[in-house]
Amino acid sequence: MFDLCARIPARILPERAVRALIVSGALDELHNDRAQLLASVETAMEYGVKYRDQTAASQTELFYEEPVEPEYIPVPPLTQKDKLNFEKQVLGFYASGHPIESDLGVVTPYGRVSILEMKESTNDMVRLAGLVEEVKVIQTKSKKQMAFVQLSDETGEIDVTVFSDSLEKYRLKLTKGELLFIEGVKQEHNGEIKLVLRKCTKITDMKKKQDQLKQPTLYLKVSYLHEKQNKLSEVKKILEAEPGDVPVILYYAQSQKVIRLSELWNVSGSDSILLKLQSVLGKDNVFLKNVP
């Protein structure tokens, strides 16, 4: 980039144009870290001016200072989300990927197909995952609201029709820029394939649920004898002494009642707390495992 700014003066290639080239990915071949390129633009422009001045001086002076190309300013790299957002702003489309691609592992197990696959499929009921590009809400003749949503993924775009009942349920999820997992019915209108929304959920909510399933949980089985001997007061003291991120679930054997304690009771899940609880409730009544 320094050589580029040295060769082309700012009146032809202004700073805003250099920034646009960077965020669009056009200068990736010069340096593959766009964050460092952006951070170094002003330095590069100044170097370009200095280089041209010194080059001009070299034509008339016997001795002159040889310009030294600067180093790129070290800064944290852009996130993939930021890179894609910049590309969309400058180019009007995503050049190096699509925001949904980083979450394909979350949605694929649920039968998700791409928009291109959906258009070629013979199935009427389909599941898509993508980015909400636009949302347009209108009022029908019956004074009810419905919406038209434009959804995009790594293969293309599709229009999604949201009737009043579905809009009432999912209005807060149907926002521009949101990544959604959608179930709907495929329809053809004037030769164009569209989707009528039936259900939808945020990808972020799906990821949270998956994270919870991966997270270990502490299960404590409380017998009638434990209750009678007031062992729960001892359990309470142990839990309070070792706070952490592991949730706790109590199972009352006599009543077969299951209680998930609030996050305020989350514990560390360390070996020490397990040993303490086992000494109170018994080894066979304390389990640390993933939620099934």
Secondary structure, 3 states (H helix, E strand, C coil): CHHHHHHCCCCCCCHHHHHHHHHCCCCCCCCCCHHHHHHCHHHHHHHHHHHHHHHHHHCCCCCCCCCCCCCCCCCCCCCHHHHHHHHHHHHCCCCCCCHHHHHHHHHHHHCCCCHHHHHHCCCCEEEEEEEEEEEEEEECCCCCEEEEEEEEECCEEEEEEECHHHHHHHCCCCCCCCEEEEEEEEEEECCEEEEEEEEEEEHHHHHHHHHHHHCEEEEEEECHHHHHCCHHHHHHHHHHHCEEEECEEEEECCCCEEEECCHHHCECCCHHHHHHHHHHHCHHHEEEEECC
